[in-house]
Every structure is written in C-alpha cells, then in structure tokens.
C-alpha cells in the first residue's frame, strides 16, 4: 500500500522535481552506505528501499523521455476536456 502511494507521488511530480529527488536520494544513499561501513547504521534495509525509490524515479523519467508516460497533471486535464 505504501509503495502505491509512493509511486503515485512520483508520477505526479514534474521532471525537474524528479531529477532533484534522484539527486537527493543518491546523496542519502551515499550517507547510508558510509554509516553502514562505520557500523553506525541501525537499519540496513534503508539502503535497499532508497535504491528502489531511485529506480522508480528513474524509470518514470525514462518512460517520459520515451513518450510512454505523461505527467499526471496533463492526463487529468485531458480527461476533464473529454
């Protein structure tokens, strides 16, 4: 259920917001890995979840670049016109 809400949030974001999100997540991932190697990370599962969130955002960006997916705001306005 949480993943579905996360994916909806990603799809509703603009391309610029997604690029900033990926950049922020990659920095967080680096910090998590650094903490893991210094034995300061309590929950190592956050690394896995961060990597997956990065992959989701990059997948949406590449789908938009390929024309397979449009931003949610555009599709909602198109549905309202019909």
Residue pairs with C-beta under 8 A, 6 or more apart in sequence:
6 53
6 56
7 56
10 18
10 21
10 56
10 57
10 60
11 60
11 69
11 71
11 72
12 71
12 72
12 73
13 21
14 71
15 61
15 64
15 71
18 57
18 60
18 61
19 61
21 57
22 54
22 57
22 58
22 61
25 50
25 53
25 54
25 57
26 54
28 50
29 47
29 50
29 51
29 54
32 41
32 46
32 47
32 50
33 47
35 41
36 44
36 47
41 47
60 69
63 69
64 70
64 71
